[in-house]
Amino acid sequence: MQDILIVDGYNVLNAWPDLIELKGQSFEHAREKLIDLLAEYGALQGLEVLIVFDAHLVKGGLERIEKVSGLKVVYTKEDETADRYIERLLGRYASRRNVWVATGDAVEQSMALGRGACRVTVRELYHQVKVASKDRKKHYRPPVEENHLDGRLSEDIRRRLERMRREKW
């Protein structure tokens, strides 16, 4: 079974420098950017990623789980904080697989450790995501086109050669 990374979404949105700036322009866009970053990180690290956004102040809000870019995004129900939801997840997963909890909340970190999970501060996660992204860029090489001569010729030379090819001998 894959290790799982559980992220307190709004905690991260309010801590990562890139997202704080983006959040000032568009909250929704910042949330989508976080999802994209963590989807890539999870794929690179071989982790199942679950991001929890609390909607405990949303009147009549119902719990909603979406699969987005290969990870799960949870919106909690009314009167349920992300911390409480993460606690429930730890009860379900911690005894059967390696669980990492990313939060900046010290109480939540202690609770995660007490339940047998590992904790990651939002700052540590930020740096891990940045390093993984840099490593990916270092090792990824765009596919090379077949090694045809015409791919290396200027447009002018290609036109001349084409004209020569079409001439009758």
Secondary structure as UniProt FT lines:
FT   STRAND          4..8
FT   HELIX           9..13
FT   TURN            14..15
FT   HELIX           17..25
FT   HELIX           27..45
FT   STRAND          48..53
FT   TURN            56..57
FT   TURN            59..60
FT   STRAND          64..68
FT   TURN            69..70
FT   STRAND          71..75
FT   TURN            78..79
FT   HELIX           82..93
FT   TURN            94..96
FT   STRAND          99..102
FT   HELIX           106..114
FT   TURN            115..116
FT   STRAND          118..120
FT   HELIX           122..139
FT   HELIX           149..152
FT   HELIX           155..166
//
